[in-house]
Amino acid sequence: MNKFLLALFFVFSFKAYAQPSLADKNVFEFRAVWVATVVNIDWPSKSGLSNQAQKAEFEALLDMHQKNGMNAIIMQVRPSGDALYPSSLEPWSEYLTGKQGLAPTPFYDPLTYMIEATHKRGMEFHAWINPYRAVFDINKSSIANTHVSKLHPEWFITYGDKKYFNPGLPAVWEHTNKVVRDLVTRYEIDAVHMDDYFYPYKIPGKEFPDEATYKKYARGLNKEDWRRSNCDTIVKQLSTTIHQVKPGVQFGISPFGVWKNQSQDPRGSKTKATTNYYDLYADILLWLEKDWIDYVAPQLYWEQGHPLADYNELIEWWNRNSYGKNLYIGHGIYRAGSNSSWKSFNELPNQIKKMRTLKNTHGSAYFSSASFKTNANGWNDSLQNNYYHKPALIAPIEWLVQSKMSTPKLQKQTDNTYLLTDSNPLSSLKYFALIQKNKSGYSVEAILPKDTKSIQLDKLGVHKTTAEPLWIVAVGKQNQLSKYQLLD
């Protein structure tokens, strides 16, 4: 073979067998929706529904998001020191049954049900907890005698119309770790997720009343650093707890969108807004730098061109400051119609397009689920027909991967039919994916259940040619991939 033919051979071999990188957002993109249960924002639609009605609503919710191309649900399971699952540590949530502490009748475990229904659709289930909020409304909320605020009133601080776990108390840290340890131990969740509520958003003219706790536990720090240290402690402890129990479970946080303003710190963003660092006492960059969290999903709920907190400025800032962790962008779809920018059909599509141009972003999350019910600005249609028309895998978080995936084996029956055999344990397998190379790049053509035994391409609407090769991969619980197996 002469040098020209040899070079030509390698060029065509590379083109035929090259595979997508983990940075390719056509193939690897987190697409999630927050589902809030507090005051029945998203699910269930109201408290006191029958078990059957709760399940029907959740199935419909999942179907809607799956149709829109989502691959993860961030489900609020501990909204206010309570639980949407049976727990010996905290009472049943009032948002489920209408009265805190009252179990569903007949008894069932909503969390087990939701996890199984979500996984059945090939979607991840991120269990969202609020670490400090204990009573959502001291004037209206149902409080059971078994609620921790009744058992240990000394652990709590009232601020405005809410009651909070005191972030400065070691006993609170211990209790929160017990709750998370129990959750991770008993349930097959993919992640533990916390949002922006650390110290509460400040009420003008009213100081958070933790002076006595500060005097007792100051540890030689000034009060602001002490508050930040308290949040650092709980995040570090929870990270250790989660990964000790199940090393493959993710720990993610969705902070308020601004760490610091540049006027406060040269490393800050060009914004003029409330901050994580000075207002909520959450030093999210420290947590990223110290490897205490596995992903970050900042809430960038402002529009492009906002005068105080511009979406474009903030997403570029986070892209520069993700410290090698998976970075998911929080979009405020709930703001549809709230001003001229959010009345525009183009606002959300332009945010997605901007996110996809950046090297260190890995996808999106949307607040919140109920906002999709109205197809505001036609955005459901945009996702289904354009931006999320093809499914996507989720990029693995390499340090969480617990096992290597074996390559699935195929036996060709006809041009469109293959028998599939796989040696991976079902307990470590998430699903199979068909990935194709075409003129415009790579795409995920189909997600196949993990119990798949045969593949019929024509029924899947998938077509392969020599110029458009097709592979199958096994995808593990931590989103790790097997080697690509070509469908010849």
Stockholm file with secondary structure:
# STOCKHOLM 1.0

chainA/1-488         MNKFLLALFFVFSFKAYAQPSLADKNVFEFRAVWVATVVNIDWPSKSGLSNQAQKAEFEALLDMHQKNGMNAIIMQVRPSGDALYPSSLEPWSEYLTGKQGLAPTPFYDPLTYMIEATHKRGMEFHAWINPYRAVFDINKSSIANTHVSKLHPEWFITYGDKKYFNPGLPAVWEHTNKVVRDLVTRYEIDAVHMDDYFYPYKIPGKEFPDEATYKKYARGLNKEDWRRSNCDTIVKQLSTTIHQVKPGVQFGISPFGVWKNQSQDPRGSKTKATTNYYDLYADILLWLEKDWIDYVAPQLYWEQGHPLADYNELIEWWNRNSYGKNLYIGHGIYRAGSNSSWKSFNELPNQIKKMRTLKNTHGSAYFSSASFKTNANGWNDSLQNNYYHKPALIAPIEWLVQSKMSTPKLQKQTDNTYLLTDSNPLSSLKYFALIQKNKSGYSVEAILPKDTKSIQLDKLGVHKTTAEPLWIVAVGKQNQLSKYQLLD
#=GR chainA/1-488 SS CCHHHHHHHHHHHHHHHCCCCTTCTTTBCEEEEEECCGGGSSSSSSTTCCHHHHHHHHHHHHHHHHHTTCCEEEEEEESSSCBSSCCSSSCBCHHHHSSTTCCCSSCCCHHHHHHHHHHHTTCEEEEEECSSEEESCTTTCCCCTTSHHHHCGGGEEEETTEEEECTTCHHHHHHHHHHHHHHHHHSCCSEEEECSCSSCCCBTTBCCSCHHHHHHHCTTCCHHHHHHHHHHHHHHHHHHHHHHHCTTCEEEECCBSCSCBTTTCTTSBSCCSCCIIIIICCCHHHHHHTTCCSEECCEECSCTTCSSSCHHHHHHHHHHSCTTSEEEEEECGGGTTSSTTTTSTTHHHHHHHHHHTSTTEEEEEESCGGGGTTTGGGHHHHIIIIITSSCCBCCCCGGGCCSCCCCCEEEECSSSEEEEECCSCGGGEEEEEEEEEETTEEEEEEEECTTCCEEEHHHHTCCCCSSSCEEEEEEETTSCBCCCEECC
#=GC SS_cons         CCHHHHHHHHHHHHHHHCCCCTTCTTTBCEEEEEECCGGGSSSSSSTTCCHHHHHHHHHHHHHHHHHTTCCEEEEEEESSSCBSSCCSSSCBCHHHHSSTTCCCSSCCCHHHHHHHHHHHTTCEEEEEECSSEEESCTTTCCCCTTSHHHHCGGGEEEETTEEEECTTCHHHHHHHHHHHHHHHHHSCCSEEEECSCSSCCCBTTBCCSCHHHHHHHCTTCCHHHHHHHHHHHHHHHHHHHHHHHCTTCEEEECCBSCSCBTTTCTTSBSCCSCCIIIIICCCHHHHHHTTCCSEECCEECSCTTCSSSCHHHHHHHHHHSCTTSEEEEEECGGGTTSSTTTTSTTHHHHHHHHHHTSTTEEEEEESCGGGGTTTGGGHHHHIIIIITSSCCBCCCCGGGCCSCCCCCEEEECSSSEEEEECCSCGGGEEEEEEEEEETTEEEEEEEECTTCCEEEHHHHTCCCCSSSCEEEEEEETTSCBCCCEECC
//
